[in-house]
Amino acid sequence: MKLRLQLFEFEDLPWFPRVIRAGMMDYLRFMISALRTYQPIVPLLQAALQRTGQTQLLELCAGAGGGTAGVLRQLRAAGIPNARVRLTDLYPQPAAWQQLQAATPGLEAELQPVDATAVPSALAGFRVVFSAFHHFPPAAAEALLADAVRQQTGIGVFEGAGKHWLELVLAVTVLPVAQLLITPFIRPFSLSRLFFTYVIPLIPLFTIWDGCVSILRMYPPEQLLQLARRADPAGAFVWQAGKVQHRWGPQVTYLIGTPVGTAG
């Protein structure tokens, strides 16, 4: 599917209730972690870190941190034992992050809001964006990449889908049922999450809408490369984009950029 529609997602709206946004992010984190969605990109990320000589990942738009702990553990097992991750977001989620930190050595959190298009220079590391790049319209997406180029730090953008029509069908059929089944098992426990899932089902309804819109807003690999070239007109980075497939079927779309001349 090459169609891209710039629709809105409720979680992006400044007035959207924090408790509903947090419930949606908790569900997304649980599913991404349980399904090990980003396992296929670990070799790509490992190679990029080795090329740049970096061990610190700076995660932008981290949300509730879905998949982060698993990626960090796999990087450490794959030959980067001192790998670390620092979580950042425009809307930090300290409750979810504290739980991740307690269970994951090497994971840190920046509790101040961080704009992914203008990251403070004090926040160093190879930048990664999981399941969030589609939130940025073209001008902002280009600015996010351009900021990494300007600060000469590598960047990896990863979306946990291949942008197929079947994914839209799953988003309105199978995944809502899964959400109703797993919500009581999501931690940290939250009465508000249960209330807005089963009594007034705002979390599932908004999740269905935002999930479908996320797929429609995703940039396919050729568009990711176009954004990268506009963000890096001087060719200061080497860019690669494509899709990798999980062994049980789902795909991950990615863009990786590293400064020209880095080791490896």
Secondary structure as the mmCIF struct_conf table of DSSP 4:
data_model
#
loop_
_struct_conf.conf_type_id
_struct_conf.id
_struct_conf.beg_label_comp_id
_struct_conf.beg_label_asym_id
_struct_conf.beg_label_seq_id
_struct_conf.end_label_comp_id
_struct_conf.end_label_asym_id
_struct_conf.end_label_seq_id
HELX_RH_3T_P HELX_RH_3T_P1 PHE A 10 ASP A 12
BEND BEND1 LEU A 13 LEU A 13
TURN_TY1_P TURN_TY1_P1 PRO A 14 TRP A 15
BEND BEND2 PHE A 16 PHE A 16
HELX_RH_AL_P HELX_RH_AL_P1 ARG A 18 LEU A 35
TURN_TY1_P TURN_TY1_P2 ARG A 36 TYR A 38
HELX_RH_3T_P HELX_RH_3T_P2 GLN A 39 ILE A 41
HELX_RH_AL_P HELX_RH_AL_P2 VAL A 42 THR A 52
TURN_TY1_P TURN_TY1_P3 GLY A 53 GLY A 53
STRN STRN1 GLN A 56 LEU A 60
BEND BEND3 CYS A 61 CYS A 61
TURN_TY1_P TURN_TY1_P4 GLY A 63 ALA A 64
TURN_TY1_P TURN_TY1_P5 GLY A 66 GLY A 67
HELX_RH_AL_P HELX_RH_AL_P3 THR A 68 ALA A 77
TURN_TY1_P TURN_TY1_P6 ALA A 78 GLY A 79
TURN_TY1_P TURN_TY1_P7 PRO A 81 ASN A 82
STRN STRN2 ARG A 84 LEU A 87
BEND BEND4 LEU A 90 TYR A 91
HELX_RH_AL_P HELX_RH_AL_P4 PRO A 94 ALA A 103
TURN_TY1_P TURN_TY1_P8 PRO A 105 GLY A 106
STRN STRN3 LEU A 107 ALA A 109
BEND BEND5 GLN A 112 GLN A 112
TURN_TY1_P TURN_TY1_P9 ALA A 116 THR A 117
BEND BEND6 ALA A 118 ALA A 118
TURN_TY1_P TURN_TY1_P10 SER A 121 ALA A 122
BEND BEND7 LEU A 123 LEU A 123
BEND BEND8 GLY A 125 GLY A 125
STRN STRN4 PHE A 126 PHE A 130
BEND BEND9 SER A 131 SER A 131
HELX_RH_3T_P HELX_RH_3T_P3 PHE A 133 HIS A 135
BEND BEND10 PHE A 136 PHE A 136
HELX_RH_AL_P HELX_RH_AL_P5 PRO A 138 ARG A 150
TURN_TY1_P TURN_TY1_P11 GLN A 151 GLN A 152
STRN STRN5 ILE A 155 GLU A 159
BEND BEND11 GLY A 160 GLY A 160
HELX_RH_AL_P HELX_RH_AL_P6 TRP A 165 VAL A 172
TURN_TY1_P TURN_TY1_P12 THR A 173 THR A 173
HELX_RH_AL_P HELX_RH_AL_P7 VAL A 174 ILE A 182
HELX_RH_3T_P HELX_RH_3T_P4 THR A 183 PHE A 185
BEND BEND12 ARG A 187 PRO A 188
HELX_RH_AL_P HELX_RH_AL_P8 LEU A 191 LEU A 194
HELX_RH_PI_P HELX_RH_PI_P1 PHE A 195 VAL A 199
BEND BEND13 ILE A 200 ILE A 200
HELX_RH_AL_P HELX_RH_AL_P9 LEU A 202 ARG A 217
HELX_LH_PP_P HELX_LH_PP_P1 MET A 218 PRO A 220
HELX_RH_AL_P HELX_RH_AL_P10 PRO A 221 ALA A 231
TURN_TY1_P TURN_TY1_P13 PRO A 233 ALA A 234
STRN STRN6 PHE A 237 GLN A 245
TURN_TY1_P TURN_TY1_P14 ARG A 247 TRP A 248
BEND BEND14 GLY A 249 GLY A 249
STRN STRN7 GLN A 251 PRO A 259
TURN_TY1_P TURN_TY1_P15 VAL A 260 GLY A 261
#
